[in-house]
Amino acid sequence: MSIQHIESTRLFHLKTKNSSYQMKADSPGTLLHLYYGEAVTDDMSYLVRCTGRPFSGNPHGQDGSYSLDTLPQEYAGSGVGDYRLPAVQVIADNGSRSVNLTYNGFRIIRGRETPADLPYVRGDGREETLEIALRDPVIGLQVQLNYTVFEEEDVIVRSAKITNLSEKTIHLEKAASACIDFLYGRYDMLHFHGRHCMERRAERIHLPNGISSFGSRRGMSSHHSNPFVILCDTECTENAGNCYGLMLMYSGNHLEEAERDQTGSTRVVTGIHPDGFSWQLNPGDSFQTPEAILSFSAAGLNGLSGQYHRLLLKHVIPEKFRGVRCPVLINSWEAAYFDFDAEKILRFARSAKELGMEMLVLDDGWFGHRDDDKSSLGDWTVNEAKLGCSLKALSEQIHALGLRFGLWFEPEMISEDSELYRKHPDWALADPDRKPTQGRNQLVLDMSRPEIVDYLFEAMSAVLDHAQIEYVKWDFNRSVANLYSAGLSAQRQGELGYRFMLGTYRLLDRLLKRYPDLMIEGCAGGGGRFDAGMLFYCPQIWCSDDTDAIERLEIQRGTSYGYPVSAVGSHVSASPNHQTGRAVPLYTRGIVAQSGTFGYELNPEALSDADKEEIRKQIAAYHQYSGLITQGRYYRLNELDSPDEFSAWMFVSEDQSEALVNLVISHIRANGPLPFIKLCGLSPEKAYRLDGTDQVYSGAALMHGGYSFELPFGDYTAMQLHFLETTL
Ligand code: GLA
């Protein structure tokens, strides 16, 4: 049993393989958070001491030692004397903003109930779920806290369902997915910030007193702040120490907050961003928050990452694509941008086939009259005049070459210069009487309106029915503004951000039901929507529009803290690179792209014979190692912010019989120190032979003594080592 309930003490103990999570309803009915960390068997309520604090309110009159302001709670209310970050905020019918939640029963079920309209962590029947009801009888609000325990995966999935049990309307102003109080200790937080072309840069901060917050108000999970944070002990490293992940399964606005308070306790809250959000709960209505995926590891950040990778691969990405290697593709974007016709695309396809590639993806520019980024979004009809043939004919010729065919869409957008806009100008998000803000010359469709989702479903289906298409790249190329819907009443405009995401998820769901074999790669101007919500539909996501292998080291490293390598869209592109102008050896570009979905995004006709030879070798190596890369354990080998002038990471097969180590020099120095690393994840007892040599090392030697490389020469050299188990 992964969920234990002790009736006499009203204690709940959630147990995963290596962690314990405890809470309890105390005698006044507050649901206290007791403990989250390494597995324990005791009742951890001894950790909570009621100590009076001046200026902290006392809900039970004269009992000055009892204060919601100092007690650790599971889901903090607001306005009744807890001055820390709330999990839930409301405005009642009479204008009152107070919420005081107390325990009102529980239920434990095998499996889980899944939300109808949102992505969720998929169960396999082995998981158990605890539902705890909290109520505020004064305003008639119920909060059902859901905890699904994935024991093997060391994961607890939390969400809240908030129901209006009263006869009057309640406005929900904040509804977090999870709130956890850590009573003692000092913590660091890793968050993943960035910008277009530099997503998910890991930054580690020491949590100061007061509030630290990260999030997105861009209508997308964003390049700028990923909906994933890690709280860790200050001494936690990549391979040792306690750390906790909070990953929100949502692709819209989100907020991650941490507050270190007057008593030295730390509260962490994650959920949809309350700015601009409100939800009208009429009598009987419920609101379901997105899920938050929590995980704890005592084995450092690499340990935590491994847990998230396994969970996302086993329980989030569509089942159809689990363990499936993405075909090695050639993408037309950096090869031709908008300048192509079918003849050119077919020439690319022929060259790509000769080099061993397996799929051609036709990127932006095949529809409407789109020859630049100023028109035609929304008009998902093939530009036959530009192509010189139908999409069906093009797809047939590509398939005849033995390649699969993929196509780019940007469904949630509309160009002012489009047939769709001329017909339905009110389908774009826009405030009344205000000219909407453009981004990349385009407006955003109002995905909250069912008729728009219907239109997109029909328009995309018509294309997918017309030609054989195995893969869709689903783009989203601007931040959202003018969040106003012609389809919602004035009182409900605060619901739009959330309803927008529900519309997008609905469209994805409908398309996948109709085309169950279709592989959808997520994309949002690169990695602007790289989150667990999108991974529910898309087994892979284009990681960044920055394809420079050296920049990618940082981007892919940051991404790896939460997300598996097999989800990371990564291509070899031209050198000098189109975003930075940096020249990087083809071998290095291959090594970096190999730690991802692997493909090419360059003009194959412009390659020298030597480059072609190198590409053939890269593709052969990808075939050899892709199982190890996509199914193996991944380890970062440098600490974040280490002074190393190289990046190193490795993969180890589940049975520890094989390992692949990668190292890329990011700054070459004359007469510098030898690049040196300690390997991870091997079996200390096993012997490993360095492939291509007769050198044999024990796992213990490679992990404790490490391995040093020859001093490289030249910019951005990459080195790869393949170790195979052997007998001594
Ligand atoms: C975005 C994507 C790119 C490419 C362009 C096309 O920027 O991230 O890969 O598809 O759009 O306009």
Boltz pocket constraint, residues with backbone or C-beta under 6 A from the ligand:
constraints:
  - pocket:
      binder: B
      contacts: [[A, 333], [A, 363], [A, 364], [A, 408], [A, 475], [A, 477], [A, 523], [A, 524], [A, 525], [A, 526], [A, 542], [A, 544], [A, 545]]
      max_distance: 6.0
